[in-house]
Amino acid sequence: MNIILIGMPGCGKSTVGVVLAKETGYAFLDTDLLIQKREGLLLQEIIDYKGLPSFLHIEEEVLLSVDCENTVIATGGSAVYSEAAMAHLKSLGIVVYLNVPEKEIERRLRNLSSRGIAGAKDKTLSQLYAERIPLYEQYADFIIDCSEDDVSRTVDRIAQRLQLAML
């Protein structure tokens, strides 16, 4: 079984994922890093040079190629735009949505124009948030409210929910 983390950029998927992997003994996989390795470019460079549609296609291909077990998988915030990729990820394990309020995401994302956020050049963060939240909720097996939690508390809450899910 894998644990797949989804959520907005800045919600802590990679940070929480590394700690969760250590605590569970699982491997850790960051799909944004897989994309960058495959393309030899940073996420923002892919979006700038190849365009958003190409970036989303590349992301989908990378997500569809994921084949692992006992791994915490941190996805990019735009993973939920691909129904096929999300169906594949859901077939690999439990999808956990790390929910962080919009105001906190705004506070955390100081580098919006250079971070490699799909759609950030055409939409405001508020518009992206409103567009993506229903998708995160749709694909999540469960939602972890991370509004006031630190990383270790978030990891504890995920572990508790996973234990309940396995009963």
ZIFEN-V30365 format. One record per residue. RES is the residue in three letters. NEAR is the number of other ideal C-beta (glycine too) atoms within 10 Angstrom. Layout:
BEGIN
<<RES,NEAR> <RES,NEAR>>
END
This chain:
BEGIN
<<MET,12> <ASN,19> <ILE,24> <ILE,29> <LEU,25> <ILE,27> <GLY,27> <MET,26> <PRO,23> <GLY,21> <CYS,25> <GLY,22> <LYS,28> <SER,17> <THR,15> <VAL,25> <GLY,26> <VAL,16> <VAL,18> <LEU,24> <ALA,20> <LYS,12> <GLU,14> <THR,17> <GLY,7> <TYR,20> <ALA,13> <PHE,17> <LEU,18> <ASP,18> <THR,23> <ASP,21> <LEU,14> <LEU,18> <ILE,21> <GLN,17> <LYS,10> <ARG,13> <GLU,17> <GLY,8> <LEU,18> <LEU,15> <LEU,23> <GLN,17> <GLU,15> <ILE,22> <ILE,21> <ASP,15> <TYR,11> <LYS,14> <GLY,11> <LEU,17> <PRO,9> <SER,13> <PHE,25> <LEU,19> <HIS,13> <ILE,18> <GLU,24> <GLU,19> <GLU,14> <VAL,22> <LEU,22> <LEU,14> <SER,12> <VAL,18> <ASP,8> <CYS,13> <GLU,10> <ASN,13> <THR,20> <VAL,29> <ILE,27> <ALA,26> <THR,27> <GLY,26> <GLY,25> <SER,26> <ALA,30> <VAL,25> <TYR,18> <SER,19> <GLU,12> <ALA,11> <ALA,24> <MET,21> <ALA,11> <HIS,17> <LEU,24> <LYS,14> <SER,8> <LEU,17> <GLY,20> <ILE,19> <VAL,24> <VAL,27> <TYR,25> <LEU,25> <ASN,18> <VAL,22> <PRO,15> <GLU,14> <LYS,11> <GLU,15> <ILE,20> <GLU,15> <ARG,11> <ARG,14> <LEU,17> <ARG,9> <ASN,12> <LEU,16> <SER,10> <SER,13> <ARG,15> <GLY,23> <ILE,23> <ALA,23> <GLY,19> <ALA,22> <LYS,12> <ASP,9> <LYS,14> <THR,12> <LEU,18> <SER,12> <GLN,12> <LEU,22> <TYR,18> <ALA,12> <GLU,13> <ARG,21> <ILE,16> <PRO,10> <LEU,18> <TYR,20> <GLU,13> <GLN,12> <TYR,20> <ALA,20> <ASP,15> <PHE,14> <ILE,16> <ILE,24> <ASP,13> <CYS,22> <SER,10> <GLU,9> <ASP,17> <ASP,10> <VAL,14> <SER,11> <ARG,12> <THR,22> <VAL,24> <ASP,15> <ARG,18> <ILE,25> <ALA,14> <GLN,11> <ARG,16> <LEU,18> <GLN,9> <LEU,9> <ALA,12> <MET,8> <LEU,4>>
END
